[in-house]
Amino acid sequence: MRPTRLPPRFFKNNRLKLQSFLPPRSLALFCSNHRMPRSGDQYFPFRQNSDFFYLTGIEQEESLLLIMPDHPDQESRHYLFIIRPTPQTELWEGHKLNREEASSISGIKVVYWLDEFDRVVSEMTGHIDTLCLNFPENPKFNPSVKPYDYQVAGRIEERFSGPGRGRLAPVMTKLRMFKEPEEIDAIKRACVVTANAFRRIISLVKPGINECEVMAEITHEFIRSGVKGHAFDPVIAGGDRALVLHYVENNRICKAGDLLLLDFGAEYLNYAADCTRTIPVSRRFTTRQREIYNSVLKVLNQAIKLMIPGKLIGNFHNEVGLLLQEEHLKLGLYTAEDAARRTAENPLWKDYYLHGTSHSIGLDVHDPYDRCVPFAPGMVLSCEPAIYIREEKTGIRIENTILITKEGPVDLMKDIPSEAGHIEELMNQS
């Protein structure tokens, strides 16, 4: 039987790695996610904060982690707080962790009830000079709903008079960019389930099928395989809807002659796979569709070979852009003279390639990444060249999940069909 959770030593090692970056006489705070209210008396499905899971393995709401690296007792440097179970909550919501279970999952010896938090913190604050907080720092994502961290940090700061404030987001980025063997195994399993889902749906796609039916079949395969479900909202985009990069309505009829872009991935033990395939609704590519498709596939195969240790992600993207430009010229999208008239900062190939080539993959499909750090062994990244031609109402993207190693890139999705002929063969099997 496949494991249902990662071992506690994994979370303990992650905490020790983090602890090595903390300043003397500091206290680090990490918070779980809240349950998010939907409407009335309903909540959205709960998914744990990735940093909190990375450090504890706890998948329960209203949980807190404190790390005090200078405590003289090594077993008392990590403190976990969980909600106190009551018969009432367990009647309506099911089982909540007790302290022994939380300790077994996380490897943390000191576990308190959440209602003891203020008392415990009051005993600590006189011994710390720096309060380290894990506020989000993604410049491209600033939701109006603030995470639980802000509320809890305010409660600590009422009791804290030290001069220092520390940022934990850069440290977590540094740690999560590099995957441990347990993480790589989880991502590999997510890739296998993603491959199975693609093979499930490929023979079902035909003119008249609704995008939501395709999504339902993928969801079915994920659930029956024992994974949590989708790692992100899938894109099932027929026709010109493929030109919308994060199209998620997934509710239109697929028409004869159209292409269907599928961007999806399974989540196993909270770790993501990320795959994109583009297939012909009529089960055969037209001559022009095949021409564009083969250009993208050629660049994908070339780009994967470039994913070697030492390369910066920005430089990699520009190299892939120049490979795409060669294909654009062959496809007649513009001339070499047209390209020469554009500046290096705004090359013409960007008009037909509207996003980055690569992003980090892990607990989040877009995992934290420092663009100033070159590719290195242990990183897991996407490779996703594409060509978008608005004049032809065509978008083709092919994306695989890649592991960087000392020996070179390892394509974790090499078994998911991508050759045009192979896709047509699978789509036309009786």
Secondary structure, 3 states (H helix, E strand, C coil): CCCCCCCHHHHHHHHHHHHCCCCCCEEEEEECCCCCEEECCEECCCCCCHHHHHHHCCCCCCCEEEECCCCCCHHHCEEEEECCCCHHHHHHHCCCCCHHHHHHHHCCCEEEEHHHHHHHHHHHHHHCCEEEECCCCCCCCCCCCCCHHHHHHHHHHCCCCCCEEEECHHHHHHHHCCCCHHHHHHHHHHHHHHHHHHHHHHCCCCCCCEHHHHHHHHHHHHHHCCCCEECCCCEEEEHHHHHCCCCCCCCCECCCCCEEEEEECEEECCEECCEEEEEECCCCCCHHHHHHHHHHHHHHHHHHHCCCCCCCHHHHHHHHHHHHHHHHHHHCCCCHHHHHCCCCCCCHHHHCCCCCCCCECCCCCCCCCCCCCCCCCCCEEEECCEEEEHHHCEEEECEEEEEEECCEEEECCCCCCCCHHHHHHHHCCC
